[in-house]
């Protein structure tokens, strides 16, 4: 049924063996910087490469500060802690996301509240958010209280799904009205811009991932970006076990975390960052090729939203229904062309199935239909 699609994807990559979903490319100074780092003997949580990486990430995104972490999950966890999300608080997010977004809410002892997404962004819907808050909450002093549970809604964590920006400026305005801190899950959206502003820089903090399948990678790694100097300093302190600086003494002034990115990973990532613009151009070229092939047919190719410049981290197709989706997944994977469905909705998972939800019509519609197809940045 999808033989033409499989043949077309193989023609793009030019070979008959297994085609992965998103293969990392190491085409620059990775080996040189790794050797330099090894020679320096500073391979753990301190070193020049970490400092350079943080400066370069901040410069690229337009944020004033970046704090490198062990992975994107730890970055988001620390961001929630810095937002003072604690036990029995609530955090608004979207059900259409990777599980790490909700896991970190649980790490804080808080509860997720799931709000629907927009079909054209796959990210949190400002209209659905505003409707939920109007109907279910009361602002008391400087806190937003959930009338149903009596808990404080402390933060909102929208995600820029597959690198496509959501309507983050509208979400920000709503959060400000309801006294909710905005933290962006920008794990997948390095190199994505909304209204010419980089994702992750609209809220108080943003979290980026450098996992092995991301647009640039250190095998793992993540970072927090922010314009708040106090938050940046606290983030660096907490992620280095809250150790008080001293020539020899080991004093720690609060519960901290061993979440700092190793210098060795930073060396690899610094080289990757040097080629980010090339990766982005190749990703966009690939998206154009897919868009032309899938024009005026089902599957539909998912394009970047209005007023956005997406990194096209993972290209997405929208199938007719779940039956067609499963046929597509079976045929492509059986023929050695990797594809995958979108995530299981978070409210369907055992640990989050009792969470409060708004109307999730769009998220449920997308979950039945969306698949990702090979998206490696270098077209061979």
Secondary structure, 3 states (H helix, E strand, C coil): CCHHHHHHHHHHHCCCCCECCCCCCCCCCHHHHHHHHHHHCCCCCCCHHHHHHHHHHHHHHCCCEEEEECEHHHHHHHHHHHCCCCCCCEEEEECCCCHHHHHHHHHCCCEEEEECECCCCCCECHHHHHHHHHHHEEEECCEEEECCCCCEEEEEECECHHHCCCCHHHHHHHHHHCCCEEEEECCCCCCCEECCEECCCCCCEEEEECCCCCCCCCCCEEEEEECCHHHHHHHHHHHECCECCCCCCCCECCCCCECECCHHHHHHHHHHHHCHHHHHHHHHHHHHHHHHHCCCCCCEECCCCCCEECCCCCEEEECCCHHHHHHHHHHHHHCCECCEECCCCHHHCHHHCCCEECCCHHHHHHHCCEEEECCCCCCC
